Amino acid sequence: MPFAKVQVTKPLNRLIYIDGNYLDPAGNSATDSFTVPTGGHIFETVNGDGKVDYRKRFRVSPRDKKVEIELDLVDPPAKV
C-alpha cells in the first residue's frame, strides 16, 4: 500500500488528530509531517474546551508523495 507525507500549513503549532483518534495526537503542525496510507483522511485540531475547531477532509492518491494542507475553521466548534 502506498503512503504519502502530509504537512499541515495552517493552523500552526497545534496538536493534530488523525481520523478521529482523539486519545493520541499524531504530532504538532509546526514541527511534524504525518505519513498516511492512500485513501480518505480527516485531520483535526481540538480547542481547550475539547471541541474540534479546525478540520480538513482530503484524499491521498497512490501517486501522491507529499501533500500540503490547510485545515478549515469549524465555526462553531464541533463536539468530538
mmJSON file of the N, C-alpha and C atoms, coordinates in Angstrom:
{"data_MODEL":{"atom_site":{
"group_PDB":["ATOM","ATOM","ATOM","ATOM","ATOM","ATOM","ATOM","ATOM","ATOM","ATOM","ATOM","ATOM","ATOM","ATOM","ATOM","ATOM","ATOM","ATOM","ATOM","ATOM","ATOM","ATOM","ATOM","ATOM","ATOM","ATOM","ATOM","ATOM","ATOM","ATOM","ATOM","ATOM","ATOM","ATOM","ATOM","ATOM","ATOM","ATOM","ATOM","ATOM","ATOM","ATOM","ATOM","ATOM","ATOM","ATOM","ATOM","ATOM","ATOM","ATOM","ATOM","ATOM","ATOM","ATOM","ATOM","ATOM","ATOM","ATOM","ATOM","ATOM","ATOM","ATOM","ATOM","ATOM","ATOM","ATOM","ATOM","ATOM","ATOM","ATOM","ATOM","ATOM","ATOM","ATOM","ATOM","ATOM","ATOM","ATOM","ATOM","ATOM","ATOM","ATOM","ATOM","ATOM","ATOM","ATOM","ATOM","ATOM","ATOM","ATOM","ATOM","ATOM","ATOM","ATOM","ATOM","ATOM","ATOM","ATOM","ATOM","ATOM","ATOM","ATOM","ATOM","ATOM","ATOM","ATOM","ATOM","ATOM","ATOM","ATOM","ATOM","ATOM","ATOM","ATOM","ATOM","ATOM","ATOM","ATOM","ATOM","ATOM","ATOM","ATOM","ATOM","ATOM","ATOM","ATOM","ATOM","ATOM","ATOM","ATOM","ATOM","ATOM","ATOM","ATOM","ATOM","ATOM","ATOM","ATOM","ATOM","ATOM","ATOM","ATOM","ATOM","ATOM","ATOM","ATOM","ATOM","ATOM","ATOM","ATOM","ATOM","ATOM","ATOM","ATOM","ATOM","ATOM","ATOM","ATOM","ATOM","ATOM","ATOM","ATOM","ATOM","ATOM","ATOM","ATOM","ATOM","ATOM","ATOM","ATOM","ATOM","ATOM","ATOM","ATOM","ATOM","ATOM","ATOM","ATOM","ATOM","ATOM","ATOM","ATOM","ATOM","ATOM","ATOM","ATOM","ATOM","ATOM","ATOM","ATOM","ATOM","ATOM","ATOM","ATOM","ATOM","ATOM","ATOM","ATOM","ATOM","ATOM","ATOM","ATOM","ATOM","ATOM","ATOM","ATOM","ATOM","ATOM","ATOM","ATOM","ATOM","ATOM","ATOM","ATOM","ATOM","ATOM","ATOM","ATOM","ATOM","ATOM","ATOM","ATOM","ATOM","ATOM","ATOM","ATOM","ATOM","ATOM","ATOM","ATOM","ATOM","ATOM","ATOM","ATOM","ATOM","ATOM","ATOM","ATOM","ATOM","ATOM"],
"id":[1,2,3,4,5,6,7,8,9,10,11,12,13,14,15,16,17,18,19,20,21,22,23,24,25,26,27,28,29,30,31,32,33,34,35,36,37,38,39,40,41,42,43,44,45,46,47,48,49,50,51,52,53,54,55,56,57,58,59,60,61,62,63,64,65,66,67,68,69,70,71,72,73,74,75,76,77,78,79,80,81,82,83,84,85,86,87,88,89,90,91,92,93,94,95,96,97,98,99,100,101,102,103,104,105,106,107,108,109,110,111,112,113,114,115,116,117,118,119,120,121,122,123,124,125,126,127,128,129,130,131,132,133,134,135,136,137,138,139,140,141,142,143,144,145,146,147,148,149,150,151,152,153,154,155,156,157,158,159,160,161,162,163,164,165,166,167,168,169,170,171,172,173,174,175,176,177,178,179,180,181,182,183,184,185,186,187,188,189,190,191,192,193,194,195,196,197,198,199,200,201,202,203,204,205,206,207,208,209,210,211,212,213,214,215,216,217,218,219,220,221,222,223,224,225,226,227,228,229,230,231,232,233,234,235,236,237,238,239,240],
"type_symbol":["N","C","C","N","C","C","N","C","C","N","C","C","N","C","C","N","C","C","N","C","C","N","C","C","N","C","C","N","C","C","N","C","C","N","C","C","N","C","C","N","C","C","N","C","C","N","C","C","N","C","C","N","C","C","N","C","C","N","C","C","N","C","C","N","C","C","N","C","C","N","C","C","N","C","C","N","C","C","N","C","C","N","C","C","N","C","C","N","C","C","N","C","C","N","C","C","N","C","C","N","C","C","N","C","C","N","C","C","N","C","C","N","C","C","N","C","C","N","C","C","N","C","C","N","C","C","N","C","C","N","C","C","N","C","C","N","C","C","N","C","C","N","C","C","N","C","C","N","C","C","N","C","C","N","C","C","N","C","C","N","C","C","N","C","C","N","C","C","N","C","C","N","C","C","N","C","C","N","C","C","N","C","C","N","C","C","N","C","C","N","C","C","N","C","C","N","C","C","N","C","C","N","C","C","N","C","C","N","C","C","N","C","C","N","C","C","N","C","C","N","C","C","N","C","C","N","C","C","N","C","C","N","C","C","N","C","C","N","C","C"],
"label_atom_id":["N","CA","C","N","CA","C","N","CA","C","N","CA","C","N","CA","C","N","CA","C","N","CA","C","N","CA","C","N","CA","C","N","CA","C","N","CA","C","N","CA","C","N","CA","C","N","CA","C","N","CA","C","N","CA","C","N","CA","C","N","CA","C","N","CA","C","N","CA","C","N","CA","C","N","CA","C","N","CA","C","N","CA","C","N","CA","C","N","CA","C","N","CA","C","N","CA","C","N","CA","C","N","CA","C","N","CA","C","N","CA","C","N","CA","C","N","CA","C","N","CA","C","N","CA","C","N","CA","C","N","CA","C","N","CA","C","N","CA","C","N","CA","C","N","CA","C","N","CA","C","N","CA","C","N","CA","C","N","CA","C","N","CA","C","N","CA","C","N","CA","C","N","CA","C","N","CA","C","N","CA","C","N","CA","C","N","CA","C","N","CA","C","N","CA","C","N","CA","C","N","CA","C","N","CA","C","N","CA","C","N","CA","C","N","CA","C","N","CA","C","N","CA","C","N","CA","C","N","CA","C","N","CA","C","N","CA","C","N","CA","C","N","CA","C","N","CA","C","N","CA","C","N","CA","C","N","CA","C","N","CA","C","N","CA","C","N","CA","C","N","CA","C","N","CA","C","N","CA","C"],
"label_alt_id":[null,null,null,null,null,null,null,null,null,null,null,null,null,null,null,null,null,null,null,null,null,null,null,null,null,null,null,null,null,null,null,null,null,null,null,null,null,null,null,null,null,null,null,null,null,null,null,null,null,null,null,null,null,null,null,null,null,null,null,null,null,null,null,null,null,null,null,null,null,null,null,null,null,null,null,null,null,null,null,null,null,null,null,null,null,null,null,null,null,null,null,null,null,null,null,null,null,null,null,null,null,null,null,null,null,null,null,null,null,null,null,null,null,null,null,null,null,null,null,null,null,null,null,null,null,null,null,null,null,null,null,null,null,null,null,null,null,null,null,null,null,null,null,null,null,null,null,null,null,null,null,null,null,null,null,null,null,null,null,null,null,null,null,null,null,null,null,null,null,null,null,null,null,null,null,null,null,null,null,null,null,null,null,null,null,null,null,null,null,null,null,null,null,null,null,null,null,null,null,null,null,null,null,null,null,null,null,null,null,null,null,null,null,null,null,null,null,null,null,null,null,null,null,null,null,null,null,null,null,null,null,null,null,null,null,null,null,null,null,null],
"label_comp_id":["MET","MET","MET","PRO","PRO","PRO","PHE","PHE","PHE","ALA","ALA","ALA","LYS","LYS","LYS","VAL","VAL","VAL","GLN","GLN","GLN","VAL","VAL","VAL","THR","THR","THR","LYS","LYS","LYS","PRO","PRO","PRO","LEU","LEU","LEU","ASN","ASN","ASN","ARG","ARG","ARG","LEU","LEU","LEU","ILE","ILE","ILE","TYR","TYR","TYR","ILE","ILE","ILE","ASP","ASP","ASP","GLY","GLY","GLY","ASN","ASN","ASN","TYR","TYR","TYR","LEU","LEU","LEU","ASP","ASP","ASP","PRO","PRO","PRO","ALA","ALA","ALA","GLY","GLY","GLY","ASN","ASN","ASN","SER","SER","SER","ALA","ALA","ALA","THR","THR","THR","ASP","ASP","ASP","SER","SER","SER","PHE","PHE","PHE","THR","THR","THR","VAL","VAL","VAL","PRO","PRO","PRO","THR","THR","THR","GLY","GLY","GLY","GLY","GLY","GLY","HIS","HIS","HIS","ILE","ILE","ILE","PHE","PHE","PHE","GLU","GLU","GLU","THR","THR","THR","VAL","VAL","VAL","ASN","ASN","ASN","GLY","GLY","GLY","ASP","ASP","ASP","GLY","GLY","GLY","LYS","LYS","LYS","VAL","VAL","VAL","ASP","ASP","ASP","TYR","TYR","TYR","ARG","ARG","ARG","LYS","LYS","LYS","ARG","ARG","ARG","PHE","PHE","PHE","ARG","ARG","ARG","VAL","VAL","VAL","SER","SER","SER","PRO","PRO","PRO","ARG","ARG","ARG","ASP","ASP","ASP","LYS","LYS","LYS","LYS","LYS","LYS","VAL","VAL","VAL","GLU","GLU","GLU","ILE","ILE","ILE","GLU","GLU","GLU","LEU","LEU","LEU","ASP","ASP","ASP","LEU","LEU","LEU","VAL","VAL","VAL","ASP","ASP","ASP","PRO","PRO","PRO","PRO","PRO","PRO","ALA","ALA","ALA","LYS","LYS","LYS","VAL","VAL","VAL"],
"label_asym_id":["A","A","A","A","A","A","A","A","A","A","A","A","A","A","A","A","A","A","A","A","A","A","A","A","A","A","A","A","A","A","A","A","A","A","A","A","A","A","A","A","A","A","A","A","A","A","A","A","A","A","A","A","A","A","A","A","A","A","A","A","A","A","A","A","A","A","A","A","A","A","A","A","A","A","A","A","A","A","A","A","A","A","A","A","A","A","A","A","A","A","A","A","A","A","A","A","A","A","A","A","A","A","A","A","A","A","A","A","A","A","A","A","A","A","A","A","A","A","A","A","A","A","A","A","A","A","A","A","A","A","A","A","A","A","A","A","A","A","A","A","A","A","A","A","A","A","A","A","A","A","A","A","A","A","A","A","A","A","A","A","A","A","A","A","A","A","A","A","A","A","A","A","A","A","A","A","A","A","A","A","A","A","A","A","A","A","A","A","A","A","A","A","A","A","A","A","A","A","A","A","A","A","A","A","A","A","A","A","A","A","A","A","A","A","A","A","A","A","A","A","A","A","A","A","A","A","A","A","A","A","A","A","A","A","A","A","A","A","A","A"],
"label_entity_id":["1","1","1","1","1","1","1","1","1","1","1","1","1","1","1","1","1","1","1","1","1","1","1","1","1","1","1","1","1","1","1","1","1","1","1","1","1","1","1","1","1","1","1","1","1","1","1","1","1","1","1","1","1","1","1","1","1","1","1","1","1","1","1","1","1","1","1","1","1","1","1","1","1","1","1","1","1","1","1","1","1","1","1","1","1","1","1","1","1","1","1","1","1","1","1","1","1","1","1","1","1","1","1","1","1","1","1","1","1","1","1","1","1","1","1","1","1","1","1","1","1","1","1","1","1","1","1","1","1","1","1","1","1","1","1","1","1","1","1","1","1","1","1","1","1","1","1","1","1","1","1","1","1","1","1","1","1","1","1","1","1","1","1","1","1","1","1","1","1","1","1","1","1","1","1","1","1","1","1","1","1","1","1","1","1","1","1","1","1","1","1","1","1","1","1","1","1","1","1","1","1","1","1","1","1","1","1","1","1","1","1","1","1","1","1","1","1","1","1","1","1","1","1","1","1","1","1","1","1","1","1","1","1","1","1","1","1","1","1","1"],
"label_seq_id":[1,1,1,2,2,2,3,3,3,4,4,4,5,5,5,6,6,6,7,7,7,8,8,8,9,9,9,10,10,10,11,11,11,12,12,12,13,13,13,14,14,14,15,15,15,16,16,16,17,17,17,18,18,18,19,19,19,20,20,20,21,21,21,22,22,22,23,23,23,24,24,24,25,25,25,26,26,26,27,27,27,28,28,28,29,29,29,30,30,30,31,31,31,32,32,32,33,33,33,34,34,34,35,35,35,36,36,36,37,37,37,38,38,38,39,39,39,40,40,40,41,41,41,42,42,42,43,43,43,44,44,44,45,45,45,46,46,46,47,47,47,48,48,48,49,49,49,50,50,50,51,51,51,52,52,52,53,53,53,54,54,54,55,55,55,56,56,56,57,57,57,58,58,58,59,59,59,60,60,60,61,61,61,62,62,62,63,63,63,64,64,64,65,65,65,66,66,66,67,67,67,68,68,68,69,69,69,70,70,70,71,71,71,72,72,72,73,73,73,74,74,74,75,75,75,76,76,76,77,77,77,78,78,78,79,79,79,80,80,80],
"pdbx_PDB_ins_code":[null,null,null,null,null,null,null,null,null,null,null,null,null,null,null,null,null,null,null,null,null,null,null,null,null,null,null,null,null,null,null,null,null,null,null,null,null,null,null,null,null,null,null,null,null,null,null,null,null,null,null,null,null,null,null,null,null,null,null,null,null,null,null,null,null,null,null,null,null,null,null,null,null,null,null,null,null,null,null,null,null,null,null,null,null,null,null,null,null,null,null,null,null,null,null,null,null,null,null,null,null,null,null,null,null,null,null,null,null,null,null,null,null,null,null,null,null,null,null,null,null,null,null,null,null,null,null,null,null,null,null,null,null,null,null,null,null,null,null,null,null,null,null,null,null,null,null,null,null,null,null,null,null,null,null,null,null,null,null,null,null,null,null,null,null,null,null,null,null,null,null,null,null,null,null,null,null,null,null,null,null,null,null,null,null,null,null,null,null,null,null,null,null,null,null,null,null,null,null,null,null,null,null,null,null,null,null,null,null,null,null,null,null,null,null,null,null,null,null,null,null,null,null,null,null,null,null,null,null,null,null,null,null,null,null,null,null,null,null,null],
"Cartn_x":[0.849,0.0,0.895,0.698,1.487,1.137,2.109,1.951,2.371,1.903,2.305,2.581,3.466,3.728,2.83,2.176,1.268,1.855,1.899,2.345,1.168,0.885,-0.199,0.409,-0.061,0.485,-0.332,-1.564,-2.422,-3.426,-3.68,-3.038,-1.685,-0.826,0.5,0.493,1.417,1.675,0.45,-0.228,-1.398,-1.211,-1.754,-1.744,-2.719,-2.283,-3.097,-3.618,-4.916,-5.564,-5.992,-5.726,-5.977,-7.086,-8.05,-9.11,-9.851,-10.122,-10.955,-10.277,-8.962,-8.231,-7.887,-8.815,-8.636,-7.855,-7.547,-6.793,-5.29,-4.846,-3.417,-3.098,-2.701,-2.376,-1.218,-1.299,-0.278,0.985,0.887,2.048,1.624,2.627,2.422,2.5,1.558,1.51,2.734,3.391,4.542,5.822,5.92,7.202,7.156,5.986,5.893,5.226,5.626,4.86,4.271,3.228,2.448,2.379,2.761,2.729,1.405,0.663,-0.651,-0.74,-1.556,-1.761,-2.711,-2.763,-3.707,-5.131,-6.006,-7.402,-7.817,-9.01,-9.565,-9.108,-8.882,-8.423,-9.084,-9.115,-9.592,-8.526,-8.012,-7.075,-7.835,-7.651,-8.381,-7.503,-7.917,-7.356,-8.495,-8.156,-9.154,-8.787,-9.771,-9.51,-9.502,-9.32,-9.262,-10.551,-11.665,-12.952,-13.203,-12.22,-12.37,-13.24,-13.372,-14.174,-13.271,-13.677,-12.93,-13.089,-11.95,-12.03,-11.424,-10.627,-10.131,-10.23,-10.568,-10.744,-10.457,-9.921,-9.767,-10.009,-10.961,-11.182,-10.495,-9.697,-8.974,-8.664,-8.241,-7.933,-6.499,-5.785,-4.427,-4.498,-3.949,-3.947,-2.623,-2.573,-1.324,-0.153,-0.433,0.633,1.219,0.495,0.95,2.136,3.155,4.31,4.324,3.951,3.882,2.652,1.917,0.69,0.75,0.461,0.355,-1.113,-1.592,-2.992,-3.111,-4.179,-4.597,-5.908,-5.989,-7.229,-8.212,-9.488,-10.542,-11.132,-11.435,-12.049,-13.422,-13.699,-15.014,-15.714,-16.769,-17.448,-18.956,-19.558,-18.956,-18.195,-17.274,-16.532,-17.501,-17.104,-17.978,-17.544,-18.523,-18.208,-17.32,-16.455,-15.558,-16.366],
"Cartn_y":[-1.178,0.0,1.241,2.157,3.401,4.341,5.155,6.138,7.51,8.555,9.928,10.661,11.658,12.532,13.754,14.091,15.24,16.3,17.534,18.673,19.624,19.983,20.932,22.328,23.217,24.581,25.589,25.219,26.105,25.252,25.458,26.408,25.879,26.784,26.407,26.122,25.288,24.982,24.447,23.508,22.858,21.349,20.644,19.187,18.712,17.74,17.207,15.826,15.642,14.344,13.813,12.541,11.953,10.914,11.042,10.05,9.705,10.725,10.53,9.917,9.777,9.249,10.419,10.733,11.888,11.558,10.297,9.903,10.029,10.036,10.015,10.99,12.24,13.185,12.664,12.889,12.394,13.239,14.496,15.376,16.831,17.692,19.136,19.653,20.509,21.023,21.856,22.459,23.315,22.519,21.333,20.618,19.245,18.677,17.29,17.185,16.139,15.716,14.362,13.979,12.81,11.853,10.614,9.611,8.859,8.893,8.249,7.38,6.319,5.492,6.172,5.653,6.181,6.011,6.883,6.84,8.14,8.137,9.326,9.496,10.745,11.055,12.328,12.465,13.677,14.097,15.307,15.898,16.962,17.0,17.952,18.48,19.62,20.135,20.274,20.243,20.338,21.519,22.358,23.528,23.159,24.145,23.929,23.402,23.581,23.067,21.634,21.042,19.678,19.555,20.649,20.635,20.831,20.236,20.368,21.795,22.484,23.861,24.045,23.08,23.078,21.659,21.539,20.208,20.281,19.184,19.05,17.599,17.389,16.077,16.093,15.064,15.03,13.583,13.392,12.063,12.05,10.971,10.755,9.708,10.032,9.08,8.311,7.176,6.399,7.168,8.192,8.988,10.039,10.381,11.427,10.948,11.779,11.513,12.478,13.759,14.791,15.646,15.92,16.706,17.803,19.044,20.151,20.534,20.683,21.041,22.179,22.942,23.936,23.452,23.361,22.962,24.127,23.814,24.832,25.069,26.32,26.686,26.033,25.443,24.885,25.882,26.518,27.562,27.339,27.017,26.913,25.595,25.551,24.3,23.137,21.954,20.77,19.823,19.092,18.069,17.005,16.451,15.376,14.118],
"Cartn_z":[0.0,0.0,0.0,-0.954,-0.991,0.165,0.526,1.589,1.079,1.766,1.456,2.757,2.677,3.818,3.698,4.803,4.838,5.76,5.28,6.075,6.251,7.498,7.793,7.849,6.962,6.905,7.714,8.061,8.853,9.592,10.847,11.755,12.229,12.613,13.088,14.585,14.987,16.4,17.137,16.503,17.112,17.053,18.037,18.002,16.934,16.149,15.058,15.432,15.214,15.429,14.067,13.821,12.509,12.605,11.713,11.525,12.815,13.632,14.814,16.014,15.989,17.149,18.07,18.989,19.869,21.134,21.36,22.552,22.363,21.108,20.824,19.693,20.024,18.951,18.111,16.808,15.88,15.907,16.338,16.377,16.309,16.109,16.096,14.665,14.293,12.921,12.558,13.525,13.234,13.015,13.582,13.567,12.913,12.721,12.261,10.9,10.16,8.994,9.35,8.642,9.01,7.827,8.035,6.979,7.053,5.946,5.897,4.643,4.691,3.5,2.52,1.308,0.334,0.846,0.377,0.793,1.449,2.031,2.651,4.093,4.494,5.842,6.347,7.676,8.332,9.327,9.185,10.14,10.906,12.239,13.077,14.201,14.75,15.999,16.99,18.274,19.339,20.232,20.545,21.385,22.872,23.72,25.163,25.774,25.068,25.532,25.067,24.376,23.895,22.656,21.899,20.678,19.459,18.343,17.093,16.579,16.399,15.904,14.514,14.044,12.661,12.129,10.833,10.232,8.734,8.204,6.757,6.379,5.475,4.875,3.511,3.233,1.965,1.595,0.356,-0.164,-0.685,-0.347,-0.835,-1.938,-3.103,-4.219,-4.22,-4.899,-4.955,-5.568,-6.366,-6.993,-6.054,-4.994,-4.07,-3.246,-3.166,-2.296,-1.118,-1.398,-0.371,-0.621,0.456,0.364,1.423,1.023,1.976,2.083,3.328,3.534,4.529,4.391,5.374,5.951,7.272,7.913,7.883,7.751,7.689,9.079,9.375,10.646,10.768,11.923,12.221,13.147,12.631,13.396,13.343,14.467,15.801,15.942,16.908,17.14,17.397,16.918,16.979,18.082,18.6,19.615,18.998,19.833,19.397,19.226],
"occupancy":[1.0,1.0,1.0,1.0,1.0,1.0,1.0,1.0,1.0,1.0,1.0,1.0,1.0,1.0,1.0,1.0,1.0,1.0,1.0,1.0,1.0,1.0,1.0,1.0,1.0,1.0,1.0,1.0,1.0,1.0,1.0,1.0,1.0,1.0,1.0,1.0,1.0,1.0,1.0,1.0,1.0,1.0,1.0,1.0,1.0,1.0,1.0,1.0,1.0,1.0,1.0,1.0,1.0,1.0,1.0,1.0,1.0,1.0,1.0,1.0,1.0,1.0,1.0,1.0,1.0,1.0,1.0,1.0,1.0,1.0,1.0,1.0,1.0,1.0,1.0,1.0,1.0,1.0,1.0,1.0,1.0,1.0,1.0,1.0,1.0,1.0,1.0,1.0,1.0,1.0,1.0,1.0,1.0,1.0,1.0,1.0,1.0,1.0,1.0,1.0,1.0,1.0,1.0,1.0,1.0,1.0,1.0,1.0,1.0,1.0,1.0,1.0,1.0,1.0,1.0,1.0,1.0,1.0,1.0,1.0,1.0,1.0,1.0,1.0,1.0,1.0,1.0,1.0,1.0,1.0,1.0,1.0,1.0,1.0,1.0,1.0,1.0,1.0,1.0,1.0,1.0,1.0,1.0,1.0,1.0,1.0,1.0,1.0,1.0,1.0,1.0,1.0,1.0,1.0,1.0,1.0,1.0,1.0,1.0,1.0,1.0,1.0,1.0,1.0,1.0,1.0,1.0,1.0,1.0,1.0,1.0,1.0,1.0,1.0,1.0,1.0,1.0,1.0,1.0,1.0,1.0,1.0,1.0,1.0,1.0,1.0,1.0,1.0,1.0,1.0,1.0,1.0,1.0,1.0,1.0,1.0,1.0,1.0,1.0,1.0,1.0,1.0,1.0,1.0,1.0,1.0,1.0,1.0,1.0,1.0,1.0,1.0,1.0,1.0,1.0,1.0,1.0,1.0,1.0,1.0,1.0,1.0,1.0,1.0,1.0,1.0,1.0,1.0,1.0,1.0,1.0,1.0,1.0,1.0,1.0,1.0,1.0,1.0,1.0,1.0],
"B_iso_or_equiv":[0.0,0.0,0.0,0.0,0.0,0.0,0.0,0.0,0.0,0.0,0.0,0.0,0.0,0.0,0.0,0.0,0.0,0.0,0.0,0.0,0.0,0.0,0.0,0.0,0.0,0.0,0.0,0.0,0.0,0.0,0.0,0.0,0.0,0.0,0.0,0.0,0.0,0.0,0.0,0.0,0.0,0.0,0.0,0.0,0.0,0.0,0.0,0.0,0.0,0.0,0.0,0.0,0.0,0.0,0.0,0.0,0.0,0.0,0.0,0.0,0.0,0.0,0.0,0.0,0.0,0.0,0.0,0.0,0.0,0.0,0.0,0.0,0.0,0.0,0.0,0.0,0.0,0.0,0.0,0.0,0.0,0.0,0.0,0.0,0.0,0.0,0.0,0.0,0.0,0.0,0.0,0.0,0.0,0.0,0.0,0.0,0.0,0.0,0.0,0.0,0.0,0.0,0.0,0.0,0.0,0.0,0.0,0.0,0.0,0.0,0.0,0.0,0.0,0.0,0.0,0.0,0.0,0.0,0.0,0.0,0.0,0.0,0.0,0.0,0.0,0.0,0.0,0.0,0.0,0.0,0.0,0.0,0.0,0.0,0.0,0.0,0.0,0.0,0.0,0.0,0.0,0.0,0.0,0.0,0.0,0.0,0.0,0.0,0.0,0.0,0.0,0.0,0.0,0.0,0.0,0.0,0.0,0.0,0.0,0.0,0.0,0.0,0.0,0.0,0.0,0.0,0.0,0.0,0.0,0.0,0.0,0.0,0.0,0.0,0.0,0.0,0.0,0.0,0.0,0.0,0.0,0.0,0.0,0.0,0.0,0.0,0.0,0.0,0.0,0.0,0.0,0.0,0.0,0.0,0.0,0.0,0.0,0.0,0.0,0.0,0.0,0.0,0.0,0.0,0.0,0.0,0.0,0.0,0.0,0.0,0.0,0.0,0.0,0.0,0.0,0.0,0.0,0.0,0.0,0.0,0.0,0.0,0.0,0.0,0.0,0.0,0.0,0.0,0.0,0.0,0.0,0.0,0.0,0.0,0.0,0.0,0.0,0.0,0.0,0.0],
"pdbx_formal_charge":[null,null,null,null,null,null,null,null,null,null,null,null,null,null,null,null,null,null,null,null,null,null,null,null,null,null,null,null,null,null,null,null,null,null,null,null,null,null,null,null,null,null,null,null,null,null,null,null,null,null,null,null,null,null,null,null,null,null,null,null,null,null,null,null,null,null,null,null,null,null,null,null,null,null,null,null,null,null,null,null,null,null,null,null,null,null,null,null,null,null,null,null,null,null,null,null,null,null,null,null,null,null,null,null,null,null,null,null,null,null,null,null,null,null,null,null,null,null,null,null,null,null,null,null,null,null,null,null,null,null,null,null,null,null,null,null,null,null,null,null,null,null,null,null,null,null,null,null,null,null,null,null,null,null,null,null,null,null,null,null,null,null,null,null,null,null,null,null,null,null,null,null,null,null,null,null,null,null,null,null,null,null,null,null,null,null,null,null,null,null,null,null,null,null,null,null,null,null,null,null,null,null,null,null,null,null,null,null,null,null,null,null,null,null,null,null,null,null,null,null,null,null,null,null,null,null,null,null,null,null,null,null,null,null,null,null,null,null,null,null],
"auth_seq_id":[1,1,1,2,2,2,3,3,3,4,4,4,5,5,5,6,6,6,7,7,7,8,8,8,9,9,9,10,10,10,11,11,11,12,12,12,13,13,13,14,14,14,15,15,15,16,16,16,17,17,17,18,18,18,19,19,19,20,20,20,21,21,21,22,22,22,23,23,23,24,24,24,25,25,25,26,26,26,27,27,27,28,28,28,29,29,29,30,30,30,31,31,31,32,32,32,33,33,33,34,34,34,35,35,35,36,36,36,37,37,37,38,38,38,39,39,39,40,40,40,41,41,41,42,42,42,43,43,43,44,44,44,45,45,45,46,46,46,47,47,47,48,48,48,49,49,49,50,50,50,51,51,51,52,52,52,53,53,53,54,54,54,55,55,55,56,56,56,57,57,57,58,58,58,59,59,59,60,60,60,61,61,61,62,62,62,63,63,63,64,64,64,65,65,65,66,66,66,67,67,67,68,68,68,69,69,69,70,70,70,71,71,71,72,72,72,73,73,73,74,74,74,75,75,75,76,76,76,77,77,77,78,78,78,79,79,79,80,80,80],
"auth_comp_id":["MET","MET","MET","PRO","PRO","PRO","PHE","PHE","PHE","ALA","ALA","ALA","LYS","LYS","LYS","VAL","VAL","VAL","GLN","GLN","GLN","VAL","VAL","VAL","THR","THR","THR","LYS","LYS","LYS","PRO","PRO","PRO","LEU","LEU","LEU","ASN","ASN","ASN","ARG","ARG","ARG","LEU","LEU","LEU","ILE","ILE","ILE","TYR","TYR","TYR","ILE","ILE","ILE","ASP","ASP","ASP","GLY","GLY","GLY","ASN","ASN","ASN","TYR","TYR","TYR","LEU","LEU","LEU","ASP","ASP","ASP","PRO","PRO","PRO","ALA","ALA","ALA","GLY","GLY","GLY","ASN","ASN","ASN","SER","SER","SER","ALA","ALA","ALA","THR","THR","THR","ASP","ASP","ASP","SER","SER","SER","PHE","PHE","PHE","THR","THR","THR","VAL","VAL","VAL","PRO","PRO","PRO","THR","THR","THR","GLY","GLY","GLY","GLY","GLY","GLY","HIS","HIS","HIS","ILE","ILE","ILE","PHE","PHE","PHE","GLU","GLU","GLU","THR","THR","THR","VAL","VAL","VAL","ASN","ASN","ASN","GLY","GLY","GLY","ASP","ASP","ASP","GLY","GLY","GLY","LYS","LYS","LYS","VAL","VAL","VAL","ASP","ASP","ASP","TYR","TYR","TYR","ARG","ARG","ARG","LYS","LYS","LYS","ARG","ARG","ARG","PHE","PHE","PHE","ARG","ARG","ARG","VAL","VAL","VAL","SER","SER","SER","PRO","PRO","PRO","ARG","ARG","ARG","ASP","ASP","ASP","LYS","LYS","LYS","LYS","LYS","LYS","VAL","VAL","VAL","GLU","GLU","GLU","ILE","ILE","ILE","GLU","GLU","GLU","LEU","LEU","LEU","ASP","ASP","ASP","LEU","LEU","LEU","VAL","VAL","VAL","ASP","ASP","ASP","PRO","PRO","PRO","PRO","PRO","PRO","ALA","ALA","ALA","LYS","LYS","LYS","VAL","VAL","VAL"],
"auth_asym_id":["A","A","A","A","A","A","A","A","A","A","A","A","A","A","A","A","A","A","A","A","A","A","A","A","A","A","A","A","A","A","A","A","A","A","A","A","A","A","A","A","A","A","A","A","A","A","A","A","A","A","A","A","A","A","A","A","A","A","A","A","A","A","A","A","A","A","A","A","A","A","A","A","A","A","A","A","A","A","A","A","A","A","A","A","A","A","A","A","A","A","A","A","A","A","A","A","A","A","A","A","A","A","A","A","A","A","A","A","A","A","A","A","A","A","A","A","A","A","A","A","A","A","A","A","A","A","A","A","A","A","A","A","A","A","A","A","A","A","A","A","A","A","A","A","A","A","A","A","A","A","A","A","A","A","A","A","A","A","A","A","A","A","A","A","A","A","A","A","A","A","A","A","A","A","A","A","A","A","A","A","A","A","A","A","A","A","A","A","A","A","A","A","A","A","A","A","A","A","A","A","A","A","A","A","A","A","A","A","A","A","A","A","A","A","A","A","A","A","A","A","A","A","A","A","A","A","A","A","A","A","A","A","A","A","A","A","A","A","A","A"],
"auth_atom_id":["N","CA","C","N","CA","C","N","CA","C","N","CA","C","N","CA","C","N","CA","C","N","CA","C","N","CA","C","N","CA","C","N","CA","C","N","CA","C","N","CA","C","N","CA","C","N","CA","C","N","CA","C","N","CA","C","N","CA","C","N","CA","C","N","CA","C","N","CA","C","N","CA","C","N","CA","C","N","CA","C","N","CA","C","N","CA","C","N","CA","C","N","CA","C","N","CA","C","N","CA","C","N","CA","C","N","CA","C","N","CA","C","N","CA","C","N","CA","C","N","CA","C","N","CA","C","N","CA","C","N","CA","C","N","CA","C","N","CA","C","N","CA","C","N","CA","C","N","CA","C","N","CA","C","N","CA","C","N","CA","C","N","CA","C","N","CA","C","N","CA","C","N","CA","C","N","CA","C","N","CA","C","N","CA","C","N","CA","C","N","CA","C","N","CA","C","N","CA","C","N","CA","C","N","CA","C","N","CA","C","N","CA","C","N","CA","C","N","CA","C","N","CA","C","N","CA","C","N","CA","C","N","CA","C","N","CA","C","N","CA","C","N","CA","C","N","CA","C","N","CA","C","N","CA","C","N","CA","C","N","CA","C","N","CA","C","N","CA","C","N","CA","C","N","CA","C","N","CA","C"],
"pdbx_PDB_model_num":[1,1,1,1,1,1,1,1,1,1,1,1,1,1,1,1,1,1,1,1,1,1,1,1,1,1,1,1,1,1,1,1,1,1,1,1,1,1,1,1,1,1,1,1,1,1,1,1,1,1,1,1,1,1,1,1,1,1,1,1,1,1,1,1,1,1,1,1,1,1,1,1,1,1,1,1,1,1,1,1,1,1,1,1,1,1,1,1,1,1,1,1,1,1,1,1,1,1,1,1,1,1,1,1,1,1,1,1,1,1,1,1,1,1,1,1,1,1,1,1,1,1,1,1,1,1,1,1,1,1,1,1,1,1,1,1,1,1,1,1,1,1,1,1,1,1,1,1,1,1,1,1,1,1,1,1,1,1,1,1,1,1,1,1,1,1,1,1,1,1,1,1,1,1,1,1,1,1,1,1,1,1,1,1,1,1,1,1,1,1,1,1,1,1,1,1,1,1,1,1,1,1,1,1,1,1,1,1,1,1,1,1,1,1,1,1,1,1,1,1,1,1,1,1,1,1,1,1,1,1,1,1,1,1,1,1,1,1,1,1]
}}}
